[in-house]
Amino acid sequence: MRVHTLVLSLCVLTSPVVSAQARPAPPPAVQQLAFFVGNFSSEGTMTVGSSSGRFAAKDRATWANGGYFVENRSEYTTPFGPGTLLEVLGYDPVRKVYTHDSFDSSGRRLSSTGTVNGSVWTWVSDDGRSRHIITVTSPTSFTFKTEFTLDGKTWATLVEGTSRKDPTAVTGTATSPAI
């Protein structure tokens, strides 16, 4: 029993050293996520049922150590109250899709996959009931729309707005992340 414990302890203690030495570089597609790194201000309209109103958000997105993922922390104010959001963006080289996972202060979790076609990013939730479309309008701004469907055919707009990046923020690159 002591031998098994010793072997397991050595494996656990040396695995970070071995994996750090053998870690491959992030796939080239990850670099496209660099656009989302930085400090952004967003504003727009949110509609839920018959209620609607303005919202505003401040985001701070940085490369996670290693350059594989972008971590975004957001503080927002909506007609329904203030909140916070944590997002993680990445790339799945096996499925050849971008990944998005978010967690908000009201207990909601959302996972989606995304594709990019020119200046348009399309993210679809794992359950297929929501999609988020981002259109890059300049190196420092984009428009976005979040839609929802019950039947997979008819889409209702929940959120629509614009985001602008603070051009003075240091953002880093996937191969040299800002930490």
N, C-alpha and C positions, 0 to 999 in steps of 0.2 A: 504494500500500500504506500509506503514512504517513497518508493522508487517512482510510482505513478505520479504522486504529488510533486516530486522534484522535477520530473520531466515536464509536467504540465506548467509548473512555475517558470521553468526555463523558456518554454515556448511562449508563454504570455509576456515575459520580460524581454525577449529578443525579437518578437514579431514586429514591433514598431521600427526597430533598427533595420531589419531585413526588408520590410515593406517600403520604408523610406528610400532605401537604396535602389529597389527594383521598381519603384513607381513610374509608370509611363507618363508621358506628357498628355495633357487633355487633348481630345480629338479636335481637329481644326474647326469643326462646326461650333464648338463652344465659344470661339472668339466672336461670333455674331451677337452673343449676349452682352458684349462690352457696351453696346448702345444703351443698355438699361442701367449701367453703373453710373452713379453720381447722385446728386441731390436734385430732386424734382419737386415742383409745385403743381398741383392739379386742381381743376375746378370744373364744375359742370352741373348737370341736372340728374336727380335720382327720382324714379317713379316706382312706387309700390302700391298696387291696387289703384284706388282713386286719389291717393296722396302723392304729392310731388313737391320738390323743393331743391334748393341749391346745396351743393356739398363742396368741401375743400379738403385737400390732403397735402401733407408734407412727407416726402419719402427720402430715405437715405439708403442707397444700395451700394454694396461693396463686394469685392471678390472674396469668397471664402478661402482660407488658407489652402494652397495647392492649385487654385485656379480652375477647379472643376465646376463650381457652383457660384451663383450670385445670391447673396442674402439681402433682402430688402426689409426695412422696418418703416412702417407708416403710421402716422398719427392723422386722424381725420375727424371732421365734423360733418354730420348729415342732418337732415330735418328730423331724424329720429334719435339724435344724440351723438356724443363723441365716441371714439373708439380707437383701437390700435390693431395693427395687422403685421404678421410676420409671413414673408414669402421666401421660397427657395426656388430658384430657376436653375435648370441644368439641361443636359443633353443625353439621350439614351442612344448610343451608337449601334446597338443591336436592332432596335425598332426604327432607328433613324428619325426620331421625333424629339422635340424639346419637351422638357418636363416642368411642371409648375405645381407646387404644393403651398397652400396658404392656411393660416390659422388666425382667427380674429378674436377680439376680446369678448364677443358674445357667444363664444363656444363653437362657432362654425369652422369646419375644415373642408377644403376643396382641393381636389387633385384633378389635373387636366394635362393634356398633351397638346403640343403646338407645332405648327409648320410655318415656314416663312416663304413668301413668294414675292420677290422684289421688295417693295416697301411695306407689304402687308403681312402682319403676323396674325394667325388665327389659332386661338386656343379653344379646345372643346373639352368640357368636363368629362370625367370617366363615365358618368351615367348618361351622357349625351343630351342632357336637358338644358345646359347653358353653354354659351360661347362668348368669347371675349375677342373682339377684333381691334387690333392696333394698326394704325396707318402712320408710318414715319413721314413727317412733313418737312423736316429739316434735320441737320445733325444734332439739334438741341430741342426738338419738340415732336410731339405726336398727338393724334386724336385717338379716342377710344370709344367703344360702344360695347356694353354687356347686354346680351339678350337671353331670353328664357323661352322654352317651349314645353308644352305638355304632350303634344302629339308628334313632334319631330318634323312638322311641316310649317306651322304658323309660329313665327317668332315675335315676341314682345320686347321692346327696349326697356331695360331697367335703369341703366346708367349710360350717360353720354357726356363726353367732356374733352378737355385738352390738358396736356402736361407739357411743362417747360423745364428744361434742365438748367441749373445754375452753371454757366460756362466756366466759372472760376474754380469749381470743385475739382480736386485731384481724384482721378478715377482709376488709374492703373490699367493693366491689360491682363488677359488670361494667363500669359506666361510670366508676368511679373505683377502679381496681385497687390493691390493696396490693402494693407492690413492695419 
